[in-house]
Amino acid sequence: MRDINDIQKLFKEYLSQHFFHQQPKELYDPINYILQLGGKRLRPALALMSCQLFDAPAEKALPVAYAIEIFHNFSLVHDDIMDEAPLRRGQPTVHHKYNINTGILSGDVMLIYAYEYLLKTDNKNIQPELIRIFNQVAIEVCEGQQMDMNFEQRNDVTIPEYLKMIEFKTAALIGGALELGALVGGASAQDARNLAAFGRNAGIAFQLQDDWLDAFGDPAKVGKKPGGDIAQNKKTYLILKALEIADSSMQKELMQLLSDTPKDEESKINRVLEILLSLEIPDKVERAKTEFLGKAYQYLDQVKGAPAEKLMLQHLADQLANREF
């Protein structure tokens, strides 16, 4: 049984052996660029961990893990274009380093190669189910992205709507990685579904922590100044919860702050943070995270897999939901 460090090392070795060296290099160089930018490699690691949960070698799920990582990075390339983002993981985004047309086309071929690797699994009998699950997850990721863009134009977003959006945009692929890896490892359909539900709930907790880190994280650890979401007037869980429980005057002030783009950005951020603290929003985020982690662990308990592997998954979910960067 491989631990998380061995799993990550195994995947990095596979990644290094499967970079894209085809022609034209103008199409494939941007793919290698985004894949080499690093990141947590969370999703492929989860696929490999769920595979070995059922006494199969983690190596068996490497092609599927790579398909998931390619798809994840494809979505980042296109998201960065839509968001007009200049940086990804501290480096220029693909469309900034190359150009927008290259970003679109390289992203397109990444999506195609995700299917190519998905079909490299040894067990041909499960390929239709792998594709069905992958398609459903991919659709939800796109739907989540559209919901996120829609929310930018709305002032009536509810917390249930926001939670559904982050489930689709972020948590669905985490759950999908676990489900796909489990099927490759020989899991029953029910065990695979329980792992998917574990991943989705843990993924929501992961995103809630991301929202908290943007507002209250230690800049030295997070690597950026706090309040980026506030500066961009994003409707995160913290903001929506504050609007839900604030009195009318504070609601009005908060809505005014989040509709402005002042020259003095820092004073805006500081005032919003003051409001969030006065309403004890950090504590409420912690309670919401605990609730979703609790649901996640209930699904994990139902999985008929190796106890040590299940415990490793639980520890990883807990670490991710309480990370400091």
Secondary structure, DSSP 8 states (H G I E B T S, - for coil): ---HHHHHHHHHHHHHHT----S-HHHHHHHHHHHTT----HHHHHHHHHHHTTT--GGGGHHHHHHHHHHHHHHHHHHHHHHT-SEETTEE-HHHHS-HHHHHHHHHHHHHHHHHHHTT-S-GGGHHHHHHHHHHHHHHHHHHHHHHHHHTT-S---HHHHHHHHIIIIIHHHHHHHHHHHHHTT--HHHHHHHHHHHHHHHHHHHHHHHHHHHHS-HHHHSS-S-HHHHTT---HHHHHHHHHS-HHHHHHHHHHTT---S-HHHHHHHHHHHHHHTTHHHHHHHHHHHHHHHHHHHHHT--S-HHHHHHHHHHHHHHHT---
